[in-house]
Each structure stands twice: as structure tokens, then as C-alpha cells.
């Protein structure tokens, strides 16, 4: 995540919101794997899914047309 932010977000190649989406996804993944008794509500999972679809589409767009 640090590398992504340093090389893509900080220079302005990728918008800040995508760095935040990535950080939140990593936190949720870690919590899901290691936090005891964590539950994700359906609506929260749908929001996470929507964010990740947006993230993936943005990265695809960048890779097909880097600035």
C-alpha cells in the first residue's frame, strides 16, 4: 500500500480516494482474518464490493492509458 501511494497517489497519477479504498480493503481483510468475532453486515459488504469494483475499473483505465 505504501508503494502504491508513493508511486501513484502522491504524484497524482491515481486519485486519493483509491488509496483510501485500498487501505480500507486491507484493514477489512485483516480484521476478517484475525479479529475475533468480527461480522460484516450485508450492506457494508455491498459497499465494499462497490468500492473495489470502482478501484479495479480505475486501475484498468490507468493501465490502458497511463498519463
CHARMM internal coordinates of N, CA and C (Angstrom, degrees):
IC EDIT
DIST 1 N 1 CA 1.4316
DIST 1 CA 1 C 1.5209
ANGL 1 N 1 CA 1 C 110.31
DIST 1 C 2 N 1.3091
ANGL 1 CA 1 C 2 N 116.04
DIHE 1 N 1 CA 1 C 2 N -40.06
DIST 2 N 2 CA 1.4513
ANGL 1 C 2 N 2 CA 119.63
DIHE 1 CA 1 C 2 N 2 CA 178.09
DIST 2 CA 2 C 1.5201
ANGL 2 N 2 CA 2 C 111.33
DIHE 1 C 2 N 2 CA 2 C -61.39
DIST 2 C 3 N 1.3186
ANGL 2 CA 2 C 3 N 115.90
DIHE 2 N 2 CA 2 C 3 N -43.00
DIST 3 N 3 CA 1.4622
ANGL 2 C 3 N 3 CA 121.18
DIHE 2 CA 2 C 3 N 3 CA 178.98
DIST 3 CA 3 C 1.5218
ANGL 3 N 3 CA 3 C 110.38
DIHE 2 C 3 N 3 CA 3 C -62.77
DIST 3 C 4 N 1.3207
ANGL 3 CA 3 C 4 N 116.87
DIHE 3 N 3 CA 3 C 4 N -44.99
DIST 4 N 4 CA 1.4643
ANGL 3 C 4 N 4 CA 121.65
DIHE 3 CA 3 C 4 N 4 CA 179.00
DIST 4 CA 4 C 1.5260
ANGL 4 N 4 CA 4 C 110.13
DIHE 3 C 4 N 4 CA 4 C -59.16
DIST 4 C 5 N 1.3197
ANGL 4 CA 4 C 5 N 116.47
DIHE 4 N 4 CA 4 C 5 N -49.06
DIST 5 N 5 CA 1.4613
ANGL 4 C 5 N 5 CA 120.20
DIHE 4 CA 4 C 5 N 5 CA -179.62
DIST 5 CA 5 C 1.5277
ANGL 5 N 5 CA 5 C 111.61
DIHE 4 C 5 N 5 CA 5 C -63.83
DIST 5 C 6 N 1.3143
ANGL 5 CA 5 C 6 N 116.81
DIHE 5 N 5 CA 5 C 6 N -43.34
DIST 6 N 6 CA 1.4659
ANGL 5 C 6 N 6 CA 120.88
DIHE 5 CA 5 C 6 N 6 CA -178.56
DIST 6 CA 6 C 1.5272
ANGL 6 N 6 CA 6 C 112.32
DIHE 5 C 6 N 6 CA 6 C -64.37
DIST 6 C 7 N 1.3184
ANGL 6 CA 6 C 7 N 116.18
DIHE 6 N 6 CA 6 C 7 N -40.01
DIST 7 N 7 CA 1.4569
ANGL 6 C 7 N 7 CA 119.91
DIHE 6 CA 6 C 7 N 7 CA -172.60
DIST 7 CA 7 C 1.5290
ANGL 7 N 7 CA 7 C 115.62
DIHE 6 C 7 N 7 CA 7 C -95.93
DIST 7 C 8 N 1.3168
ANGL 7 CA 7 C 8 N 117.11
DIHE 7 N 7 CA 7 C 8 N -17.83
DIST 8 N 8 CA 1.4568
ANGL 7 C 8 N 8 CA 119.54
DIHE 7 CA 7 C 8 N 8 CA -176.92
DIST 8 CA 8 C 1.5314
ANGL 8 N 8 CA 8 C 113.68
DIHE 7 C 8 N 8 CA 8 C -123.32
DIST 8 C 9 N 1.3264
ANGL 8 CA 8 C 9 N 117.15
DIHE 8 N 8 CA 8 C 9 N -44.01
DIST 9 N 9 CA 1.4610
ANGL 8 C 9 N 9 CA 119.88
DIHE 8 CA 8 C 9 N 9 CA -177.18
DIST 9 CA 9 C 1.5225
ANGL 9 N 9 CA 9 C 110.81
DIHE 8 C 9 N 9 CA 9 C -78.42
DIST 9 C 10 N 1.3198
ANGL 9 CA 9 C 10 N 116.77
DIHE 9 N 9 CA 9 C 10 N -51.83
DIST 10 N 10 CA 1.4647
ANGL 9 C 10 N 10 CA 120.45
DIHE 9 CA 9 C 10 N 10 CA -176.32
DIST 10 CA 10 C 1.5331
ANGL 10 N 10 CA 10 C 112.75
DIHE 9 C 10 N 10 CA 10 C -58.23
DIST 10 C 11 N 1.3359
ANGL 10 CA 10 C 11 N 119.47
DIHE 10 N 10 CA 10 C 11 N -42.92
DIST 11 N 11 CA 1.4652
ANGL 10 C 11 N 11 CA 119.02
DIHE 10 CA 10 C 11 N 11 CA 177.65
DIST 11 CA 11 C 1.5338
ANGL 11 N 11 CA 11 C 113.86
DIHE 10 C 11 N 11 CA 11 C -76.29
DIST 11 C 12 N 1.3330
ANGL 11 CA 11 C 12 N 117.42
DIHE 11 N 11 CA 11 C 12 N -3.95
DIST 12 N 12 CA 1.4568
ANGL 11 C 12 N 12 CA 120.59
DIHE 11 CA 11 C 12 N 12 CA 177.84
DIST 12 CA 12 C 1.5088
ANGL 12 N 12 CA 12 C 115.69
DIHE 11 C 12 N 12 CA 12 C 86.51
DIST 12 C 13 N 1.3292
ANGL 12 CA 12 C 13 N 117.62
DIHE 12 N 12 CA 12 C 13 N 13.37
DIST 13 N 13 CA 1.4623
ANGL 12 C 13 N 13 CA 120.63
DIHE 12 CA 12 C 13 N 13 CA 178.53
DIST 13 CA 13 C 1.5267
ANGL 13 N 13 CA 13 C 111.63
DIHE 12 C 13 N 13 CA 13 C -74.40
DIST 13 C 14 N 1.3334
ANGL 13 CA 13 C 14 N 115.80
DIHE 13 N 13 CA 13 C 14 N -33.08
DIST 14 N 14 CA 1.4624
ANGL 13 C 14 N 14 CA 123.23
DIHE 13 CA 13 C 14 N 14 CA 178.72
DIST 14 CA 14 C 1.5296
ANGL 14 N 14 CA 14 C 106.50
DIHE 13 C 14 N 14 CA 14 C -127.72
DIST 14 C 15 N 1.3104
ANGL 14 CA 14 C 15 N 116.82
DIHE 14 N 14 CA 14 C 15 N 138.73
DIST 15 N 15 CA 1.4551
ANGL 14 C 15 N 15 CA 121.92
DIHE 14 CA 14 C 15 N 15 CA -177.17
DIST 15 CA 15 C 1.5339
ANGL 15 N 15 CA 15 C 111.81
DIHE 14 C 15 N 15 CA 15 C -65.06
DIST 15 C 16 N 1.3304
ANGL 15 CA 15 C 16 N 115.36
DIHE 15 N 15 CA 15 C 16 N 151.29
DIST 16 N 16 CA 1.4669
ANGL 15 C 16 N 16 CA 122.57
DIHE 15 CA 15 C 16 N 16 CA -177.79
DIST 16 CA 16 C 1.5203
ANGL 16 N 16 CA 16 C 111.86
DIHE 15 C 16 N 16 CA 16 C -56.13
DIST 16 C 17 N 1.3156
ANGL 16 CA 16 C 17 N 117.64
DIHE 16 N 16 CA 16 C 17 N -36.79
DIST 17 N 17 CA 1.4679
ANGL 16 C 17 N 17 CA 119.65
DIHE 16 CA 16 C 17 N 17 CA -176.64
DIST 17 CA 17 C 1.5301
ANGL 17 N 17 CA 17 C 111.89
DIHE 16 C 17 N 17 CA 17 C -58.28
DIST 17 C 18 N 1.3315
ANGL 17 CA 17 C 18 N 117.58
DIHE 17 N 17 CA 17 C 18 N -29.04
DIST 18 N 18 CA 1.4643
ANGL 17 C 18 N 18 CA 119.68
DIHE 17 CA 17 C 18 N 18 CA -179.11
DIST 18 CA 18 C 1.5272
ANGL 18 N 18 CA 18 C 111.30
DIHE 17 C 18 N 18 CA 18 C -76.01
DIST 18 C 19 N 1.3040
ANGL 18 CA 18 C 19 N 117.58
DIHE 18 N 18 CA 18 C 19 N -30.46
DIST 19 N 19 CA 1.4621
ANGL 18 C 19 N 19 CA 120.52
DIHE 18 CA 18 C 19 N 19 CA 171.85
DIST 19 CA 19 C 1.5166
ANGL 19 N 19 CA 19 C 110.54
DIHE 18 C 19 N 19 CA 19 C -64.86
DIST 19 C 20 N 1.3286
ANGL 19 CA 19 C 20 N 115.98
DIHE 19 N 19 CA 19 C 20 N -39.63
DIST 20 N 20 CA 1.4655
ANGL 19 C 20 N 20 CA 120.64
DIHE 19 CA 19 C 20 N 20 CA 178.00
DIST 20 CA 20 C 1.5227
ANGL 20 N 20 CA 20 C 111.34
DIHE 19 C 20 N 20 CA 20 C -67.49
DIST 20 C 21 N 1.3243
ANGL 20 CA 20 C 21 N 116.95
DIHE 20 N 20 CA 20 C 21 N -41.06
DIST 21 N 21 CA 1.4657
ANGL 20 C 21 N 21 CA 120.28
DIHE 20 CA 20 C 21 N 21 CA 177.70
DIST 21 CA 21 C 1.5268
ANGL 21 N 21 CA 21 C 110.02
DIHE 20 C 21 N 21 CA 21 C -60.68
DIST 21 C 22 N 1.3232
ANGL 21 CA 21 C 22 N 116.72
DIHE 21 N 21 CA 21 C 22 N -44.91
DIST 22 N 22 CA 1.4583
ANGL 21 C 22 N 22 CA 120.65
DIHE 21 CA 21 C 22 N 22 CA 179.97
DIST 22 CA 22 C 1.5223
ANGL 22 N 22 CA 22 C 111.33
DIHE 21 C 22 N 22 CA 22 C -62.40
DIST 22 C 23 N 1.3289
ANGL 22 CA 22 C 23 N 116.37
DIHE 22 N 22 CA 22 C 23 N -44.84
DIST 23 N 23 CA 1.4719
ANGL 22 C 23 N 23 CA 120.57
DIHE 22 CA 22 C 23 N 23 CA 179.82
DIST 23 CA 23 C 1.5299
ANGL 23 N 23 CA 23 C 111.20
DIHE 22 C 23 N 23 CA 23 C -62.42
DIST 23 C 24 N 1.3251
ANGL 23 CA 23 C 24 N 116.54
DIHE 23 N 23 CA 23 C 24 N -42.99
DIST 24 N 24 CA 1.4655
ANGL 23 C 24 N 24 CA 120.65
DIHE 23 CA 23 C 24 N 24 CA 179.73
DIST 24 CA 24 C 1.5362
ANGL 24 N 24 CA 24 C 110.95
DIHE 23 C 24 N 24 CA 24 C -66.49
DIST 24 C 25 N 1.3262
ANGL 24 CA 24 C 25 N 117.20
DIHE 24 N 24 CA 24 C 25 N -38.89
DIST 25 N 25 CA 1.4659
ANGL 24 C 25 N 25 CA 120.77
DIHE 24 CA 24 C 25 N 25 CA 178.01
DIST 25 CA 25 C 1.5271
ANGL 25 N 25 CA 25 C 110.43
DIHE 24 C 25 N 25 CA 25 C -63.03
DIST 25 C 26 N 1.3299
ANGL 25 CA 25 C 26 N 116.82
DIHE 25 N 25 CA 25 C 26 N -41.85
DIST 26 N 26 CA 1.4593
ANGL 25 C 26 N 26 CA 119.99
DIHE 25 CA 25 C 26 N 26 CA 178.59
DIST 26 CA 26 C 1.5257
ANGL 26 N 26 CA 26 C 110.67
DIHE 25 C 26 N 26 CA 26 C -64.85
DIST 26 C 27 N 1.3229
ANGL 26 CA 26 C 27 N 117.17
DIHE 26 N 26 CA 26 C 27 N -42.08
DIST 27 N 27 CA 1.4633
ANGL 26 C 27 N 27 CA 121.00
DIHE 26 CA 26 C 27 N 27 CA 178.83
DIST 27 CA 27 C 1.5243
ANGL 27 N 27 CA 27 C 110.38
DIHE 26 C 27 N 27 CA 27 C -61.90
DIST 27 C 28 N 1.3305
ANGL 27 CA 27 C 28 N 116.71
DIHE 27 N 27 CA 27 C 28 N -45.71
DIST 28 N 28 CA 1.4685
ANGL 27 C 28 N 28 CA 120.05
DIHE 27 CA 27 C 28 N 28 CA 179.87
DIST 28 CA 28 C 1.5194
ANGL 28 N 28 CA 28 C 111.51
DIHE 27 C 28 N 28 CA 28 C -64.32
DIST 28 C 29 N 1.3071
ANGL 28 CA 28 C 29 N 116.72
DIHE 28 N 28 CA 28 C 29 N -39.12
DIST 29 N 29 CA 1.4582
ANGL 28 C 29 N 29 CA 120.43
DIHE 28 CA 28 C 29 N 29 CA 177.78
DIST 29 CA 29 C 1.5276
ANGL 29 N 29 CA 29 C 110.81
DIHE 28 C 29 N 29 CA 29 C -63.83
DIST 29 C 30 N 1.3251
ANGL 29 CA 29 C 30 N 116.62
DIHE 29 N 29 CA 29 C 30 N -44.87
DIST 30 N 30 CA 1.4732
ANGL 29 C 30 N 30 CA 120.75
DIHE 29 CA 29 C 30 N 30 CA 178.43
DIST 30 CA 30 C 1.5252
ANGL 30 N 30 CA 30 C 111.01
DIHE 29 C 30 N 30 CA 30 C -63.57
DIST 30 C 31 N 1.3271
ANGL 30 CA 30 C 31 N 116.25
DIHE 30 N 30 CA 30 C 31 N -44.57
DIST 31 N 31 CA 1.4665
ANGL 30 C 31 N 31 CA 119.42
DIHE 30 CA 30 C 31 N 31 CA 178.04
DIST 31 CA 31 C 1.5237
ANGL 31 N 31 CA 31 C 110.93
DIHE 30 C 31 N 31 CA 31 C -61.19
DIST 31 C 32 N 1.3214
ANGL 31 CA 31 C 32 N 116.58
DIHE 31 N 31 CA 31 C 32 N -43.01
DIST 32 N 32 CA 1.4553
ANGL 31 C 32 N 32 CA 120.52
DIHE 31 CA 31 C 32 N 32 CA 179.68
DIST 32 CA 32 C 1.5135
ANGL 32 N 32 CA 32 C 113.21
DIHE 31 C 32 N 32 CA 32 C -63.25
DIST 32 C 33 N 1.3343
ANGL 32 CA 32 C 33 N 116.24
DIHE 32 N 32 CA 32 C 33 N -33.87
DIST 33 N 33 CA 1.4632
ANGL 32 C 33 N 33 CA 120.42
DIHE 32 CA 32 C 33 N 33 CA -179.66
DIST 33 CA 33 C 1.5194
ANGL 33 N 33 CA 33 C 113.23
DIHE 32 C 33 N 33 CA 33 C -82.30
DIST 33 C 34 N 1.3330
ANGL 33 CA 33 C 34 N 117.37
DIHE 33 N 33 CA 33 C 34 N -36.53
DIST 34 N 34 CA 1.4605
ANGL 33 C 34 N 34 CA 119.73
DIHE 33 CA 33 C 34 N 34 CA -166.81
DIST 34 CA 34 C 1.5203
ANGL 34 N 34 CA 34 C 115.98
DIHE 33 C 34 N 34 CA 34 C -120.52
DIST 34 C 35 N 1.3146
ANGL 34 CA 34 C 35 N 119.40
DIHE 34 N 34 CA 34 C 35 N -21.67
DIST 35 N 35 CA 1.4626
ANGL 34 C 35 N 35 CA 120.20
DIHE 34 CA 34 C 35 N 35 CA -178.84
DIST 35 CA 35 C 1.5226
ANGL 35 N 35 CA 35 C 109.30
DIHE 34 C 35 N 35 CA 35 C -78.00
DIST 35 C 36 N 1.3180
ANGL 35 CA 35 C 36 N 116.27
DIHE 35 N 35 CA 35 C 36 N 134.45
DIST 36 N 36 CA 1.4693
ANGL 35 C 36 N 36 CA 118.04
DIHE 35 CA 35 C 36 N 36 CA 179.01
DIST 36 CA 36 C 1.5277
ANGL 36 N 36 CA 36 C 110.84
DIHE 35 C 36 N 36 CA 36 C -73.28
DIST 36 C 37 N 1.3087
ANGL 36 CA 36 C 37 N 115.42
DIHE 36 N 36 CA 36 C 37 N 136.89
DIST 37 N 37 CA 1.4572
ANGL 36 C 37 N 37 CA 122.59
DIHE 36 CA 36 C 37 N 37 CA 172.44
DIST 37 CA 37 C 1.5235
ANGL 37 N 37 CA 37 C 113.99
DIHE 36 C 37 N 37 CA 37 C 60.56
DIST 37 C 38 N 1.3025
ANGL 37 CA 37 C 38 N 117.30
DIHE 37 N 37 CA 37 C 38 N 39.06
DIST 38 N 38 CA 1.4729
ANGL 37 C 38 N 38 CA 120.22
DIHE 37 CA 37 C 38 N 38 CA 177.36
DIST 38 CA 38 C 1.5231
ANGL 38 N 38 CA 38 C 109.25
DIHE 37 C 38 N 38 CA 38 C -87.98
DIST 38 C 39 N 1.2940
ANGL 38 CA 38 C 39 N 115.94
DIHE 38 N 38 CA 38 C 39 N 136.23
DIST 39 N 39 CA 1.4609
ANGL 38 C 39 N 39 CA 121.63
DIHE 38 CA 38 C 39 N 39 CA 176.01
DIST 39 CA 39 C 1.5206
ANGL 39 N 39 CA 39 C 108.21
DIHE 38 C 39 N 39 CA 39 C -129.41
DIST 39 C 40 N 1.3015
ANGL 39 CA 39 C 40 N 116.22
DIHE 39 N 39 CA 39 C 40 N 137.93
DIST 40 N 40 CA 1.4537
ANGL 39 C 40 N 40 CA 121.68
DIHE 39 CA 39 C 40 N 40 CA 175.22
DIST 40 CA 40 C 1.5187
ANGL 40 N 40 CA 40 C 107.69
DIHE 39 C 40 N 40 CA 40 C -108.24
DIST 40 C 41 N 1.3131
ANGL 40 CA 40 C 41 N 115.91
DIHE 40 N 40 CA 40 C 41 N 129.12
DIST 41 N 41 CA 1.4612
ANGL 40 C 41 N 41 CA 120.99
DIHE 40 CA 40 C 41 N 41 CA 177.46
DIST 41 CA 41 C 1.5315
ANGL 41 N 41 CA 41 C 109.55
DIHE 40 C 41 N 41 CA 41 C -73.13
DIST 41 C 42 N 1.3107
ANGL 41 CA 41 C 42 N 116.10
DIHE 41 N 41 CA 41 C 42 N 151.57
DIST 42 N 42 CA 1.4606
ANGL 41 C 42 N 42 CA 121.36
DIHE 41 CA 41 C 42 N 42 CA -177.82
DIST 42 CA 42 C 1.5320
ANGL 42 N 42 CA 42 C 111.37
DIHE 41 C 42 N 42 CA 42 C -55.80
DIST 42 C 43 N 1.3274
ANGL 42 CA 42 C 43 N 117.43
DIHE 42 N 42 CA 42 C 43 N -46.33
DIST 43 N 43 CA 1.4674
ANGL 42 C 43 N 43 CA 120.30
DIHE 42 CA 42 C 43 N 43 CA -179.43
DIST 43 CA 43 C 1.5253
ANGL 43 N 43 CA 43 C 111.83
DIHE 42 C 43 N 43 CA 43 C -61.64
DIST 43 C 44 N 1.3375
ANGL 43 CA 43 C 44 N 116.37
DIHE 43 N 43 CA 43 C 44 N -37.31
DIST 44 N 44 CA 1.4658
ANGL 43 C 44 N 44 CA 120.33
DIHE 43 CA 43 C 44 N 44 CA 177.85
DIST 44 CA 44 C 1.5247
ANGL 44 N 44 CA 44 C 110.61
DIHE 43 C 44 N 44 CA 44 C -66.01
DIST 44 C 45 N 1.3155
ANGL 44 CA 44 C 45 N 116.34
DIHE 44 N 44 CA 44 C 45 N -40.96
DIST 45 N 45 CA 1.4626
ANGL 44 C 45 N 45 CA 120.57
DIHE 44 CA 44 C 45 N 45 CA 179.32
DIST 45 CA 45 C 1.5352
ANGL 45 N 45 CA 45 C 110.18
DIHE 44 C 45 N 45 CA 45 C -65.25
DIST 45 C 46 N 1.3065
ANGL 45 CA 45 C 46 N 116.88
DIHE 45 N 45 CA 45 C 46 N -40.00
DIST 46 N 46 CA 1.4617
ANGL 45 C 46 N 46 CA 119.77
DIHE 45 CA 45 C 46 N 46 CA 177.76
DIST 46 CA 46 C 1.5279
ANGL 46 N 46 CA 46 C 111.12
DIHE 45 C 46 N 46 CA 46 C -64.32
DIST 46 C 47 N 1.3323
ANGL 46 CA 46 C 47 N 116.96
DIHE 46 N 46 CA 46 C 47 N -37.73
DIST 47 N 47 CA 1.4682
ANGL 46 C 47 N 47 CA 120.39
DIHE 46 CA 46 C 47 N 47 CA 175.38
DIST 47 CA 47 C 1.5257
ANGL 47 N 47 CA 47 C 110.99
DIHE 46 C 47 N 47 CA 47 C -64.70
DIST 47 C 48 N 1.3330
ANGL 47 CA 47 C 48 N 116.22
DIHE 47 N 47 CA 47 C 48 N -42.81
DIST 48 N 48 CA 1.4650
ANGL 47 C 48 N 48 CA 120.24
DIHE 47 CA 47 C 48 N 48 CA 178.01
DIST 48 CA 48 C 1.5239
ANGL 48 N 48 CA 48 C 110.54
DIHE 47 C 48 N 48 CA 48 C -61.73
DIST 48 C 49 N 1.3215
ANGL 48 CA 48 C 49 N 116.29
DIHE 48 N 48 CA 48 C 49 N -42.45
DIST 49 N 49 CA 1.4579
ANGL 48 C 49 N 49 CA 120.83
DIHE 48 CA 48 C 49 N 49 CA 179.13
DIST 49 CA 49 C 1.5269
ANGL 49 N 49 CA 49 C 110.54
DIHE 48 C 49 N 49 CA 49 C -61.56
DIST 49 C 50 N 1.3073
ANGL 49 CA 49 C 50 N 116.82
DIHE 49 N 49 CA 49 C 50 N -44.55
DIST 50 N 50 CA 1.4575
ANGL 49 C 50 N 50 CA 121.34
DIHE 49 CA 49 C 50 N 50 CA 179.18
DIST 50 CA 50 C 1.5342
ANGL 50 N 50 CA 50 C 110.97
DIHE 49 C 50 N 50 CA 50 C -61.33
DIST 50 C 51 N 1.3340
ANGL 50 CA 50 C 51 N 116.52
DIHE 50 N 50 CA 50 C 51 N -43.23
DIST 51 N 51 CA 1.4641
ANGL 50 C 51 N 51 CA 120.57
DIHE 50 CA 50 C 51 N 51 CA 177.51
DIST 51 CA 51 C 1.5208
ANGL 51 N 51 CA 51 C 111.32
DIHE 50 C 51 N 51 CA 51 C -61.03
DIST 51 C 52 N 1.3183
ANGL 51 CA 51 C 52 N 116.99
DIHE 51 N 51 CA 51 C 52 N -42.67
DIST 52 N 52 CA 1.4584
ANGL 51 C 52 N 52 CA 119.71
DIHE 51 CA 51 C 52 N 52 CA -177.55
DIST 52 CA 52 C 1.5245
ANGL 52 N 52 CA 52 C 111.46
DIHE 51 C 52 N 52 CA 52 C -70.74
DIST 52 C 53 N 1.3104
ANGL 52 CA 52 C 53 N 117.90
DIHE 52 N 52 CA 52 C 53 N -35.12
DIST 53 N 53 CA 1.4690
ANGL 52 C 53 N 53 CA 120.29
DIHE 52 CA 52 C 53 N 53 CA 175.11
DIST 53 CA 53 C 1.5233
ANGL 53 N 53 CA 53 C 108.97
DIHE 52 C 53 N 53 CA 53 C -62.63
DIST 53 C 54 N 1.3234
ANGL 53 CA 53 C 54 N 116.59
DIHE 53 N 53 CA 53 C 54 N -43.98
DIST 54 N 54 CA 1.4629
ANGL 53 C 54 N 54 CA 121.64
DIHE 53 CA 53 C 54 N 54 CA 177.16
DIST 54 CA 54 C 1.5285
ANGL 54 N 54 CA 54 C 110.62
DIHE 53 C 54 N 54 CA 54 C -60.54
DIST 54 C 55 N 1.3321
ANGL 54 CA 54 C 55 N 117.13
DIHE 54 N 54 CA 54 C 55 N -45.32
DIST 55 N 55 CA 1.4656
ANGL 54 C 55 N 55 CA 122.46
DIHE 54 CA 54 C 55 N 55 CA 178.73
DIST 55 CA 55 C 1.5262
ANGL 55 N 55 CA 55 C 110.79
DIHE 54 C 55 N 55 CA 55 C -59.09
DIST 55 C 56 N 1.3137
ANGL 55 CA 55 C 56 N 116.58
DIHE 55 N 55 CA 55 C 56 N -49.44
DIST 56 N 56 CA 1.4660
ANGL 55 C 56 N 56 CA 121.31
DIHE 55 CA 55 C 56 N 56 CA -178.09
DIST 56 CA 56 C 1.5254
ANGL 56 N 56 CA 56 C 110.73
DIHE 55 C 56 N 56 CA 56 C -62.05
DIST 56 C 57 N 1.3254
ANGL 56 CA 56 C 57 N 117.01
DIHE 56 N 56 CA 56 C 57 N -43.45
DIST 57 N 57 CA 1.4654
ANGL 56 C 57 N 57 CA 120.29
DIHE 56 CA 56 C 57 N 57 CA 179.14
DIST 57 CA 57 C 1.5312
ANGL 57 N 57 CA 57 C 110.92
DIHE 56 C 57 N 57 CA 57 C -63.09
DIST 57 C 58 N 1.3348
ANGL 57 CA 57 C 58 N 117.11
DIHE 57 N 57 CA 57 C 58 N -38.59
DIST 58 N 58 CA 1.4728
ANGL 57 C 58 N 58 CA 120.17
DIHE 57 CA 57 C 58 N 58 CA 179.29
DIST 58 CA 58 C 1.5218
ANGL 58 N 58 CA 58 C 110.60
DIHE 57 C 58 N 58 CA 58 C -66.30
DIST 58 C 59 N 1.3257
ANGL 58 CA 58 C 59 N 117.14
DIHE 58 N 58 CA 58 C 59 N -41.91
DIST 59 N 59 CA 1.4628
ANGL 58 C 59 N 59 CA 120.51
DIHE 58 CA 58 C 59 N 59 CA 179.71
DIST 59 CA 59 C 1.5243
ANGL 59 N 59 CA 59 C 109.70
DIHE 58 C 59 N 59 CA 59 C -66.90
DIST 59 C 60 N 1.3174
ANGL 59 CA 59 C 60 N 118.05
DIHE 59 N 59 CA 59 C 60 N -41.71
DIST 60 N 60 CA 1.4680
ANGL 59 C 60 N 60 CA 120.84
DIHE 59 CA 59 C 60 N 60 CA 176.20
DIST 60 CA 60 C 1.5242
ANGL 60 N 60 CA 60 C 110.47
DIHE 59 C 60 N 60 CA 60 C -57.69
DIST 60 C 61 N 1.3255
ANGL 60 CA 60 C 61 N 115.35
DIHE 60 N 60 CA 60 C 61 N -45.20
DIST 61 N 61 CA 1.4613
ANGL 60 C 61 N 61 CA 120.80
DIHE 60 CA 60 C 61 N 61 CA 179.98
DIST 61 CA 61 C 1.5286
ANGL 61 N 61 CA 61 C 110.24
DIHE 60 C 61 N 61 CA 61 C -61.63
DIST 61 C 62 N 1.3089
ANGL 61 CA 61 C 62 N 116.95
DIHE 61 N 61 CA 61 C 62 N -44.25
DIST 62 N 62 CA 1.4691
ANGL 61 C 62 N 62 CA 120.49
DIHE 61 CA 61 C 62 N 62 CA 178.96
DIST 62 CA 62 C 1.5287
ANGL 62 N 62 CA 62 C 111.05
DIHE 61 C 62 N 62 CA 62 C -61.96
DIST 62 C 63 N 1.3147
ANGL 62 CA 62 C 63 N 116.42
DIHE 62 N 62 CA 62 C 63 N -44.82
DIST 63 N 63 CA 1.4658
ANGL 62 C 63 N 63 CA 120.01
DIHE 62 CA 62 C 63 N 63 CA -177.45
DIST 63 CA 63 C 1.5286
ANGL 63 N 63 CA 63 C 111.67
DIHE 62 C 63 N 63 CA 63 C -66.69
DIST 63 C 64 N 1.3097
ANGL 63 CA 63 C 64 N 117.59
DIHE 63 N 63 CA 63 C 64 N -30.45
DIST 64 N 64 CA 1.4550
ANGL 63 C 64 N 64 CA 119.25
DIHE 63 CA 63 C 64 N 64 CA -179.64
DIST 64 CA 64 C 1.5332
ANGL 64 N 64 CA 64 C 111.49
DIHE 63 C 64 N 64 CA 64 C -83.97
DIST 64 C 65 N 1.3395
ANGL 64 CA 64 C 65 N 116.94
DIHE 64 N 64 CA 64 C 65 N -17.08
DIST 65 N 65 CA 1.4595
ANGL 64 C 65 N 65 CA 120.10
DIHE 64 CA 64 C 65 N 65 CA -178.96
DIST 65 CA 65 C 1.5316
ANGL 65 N 65 CA 65 C 110.04
DIHE 64 C 65 N 65 CA 65 C -151.57
DIST 65 C 66 N 1.3480
ANGL 65 CA 65 C 66 N 117.85
DIHE 65 N 65 CA 65 C 66 N 67.44
DIST 66 N 66 CA 1.4705
ANGL 65 C 66 N 66 CA 118.75
DIHE 65 CA 65 C 66 N 66 CA -178.61
DIST 66 CA 66 C 1.5284
ANGL 66 N 66 CA 66 C 110.47
DIHE 65 C 66 N 66 CA 66 C -65.44
DIST 66 C 67 N 1.3217
ANGL 66 CA 66 C 67 N 114.44
DIHE 66 N 66 CA 66 C 67 N 146.81
DIST 67 N 67 CA 1.4775
ANGL 66 C 67 N 67 CA 120.04
DIHE 66 CA 66 C 67 N 67 CA -179.44
DIST 67 CA 67 C 1.5024
ANGL 67 N 67 CA 67 C 111.20
DIHE 66 C 67 N 67 CA 67 C -77.59
END
COOR INIT
IC SEED 1 N 1 CA 1 C
IC BUILD
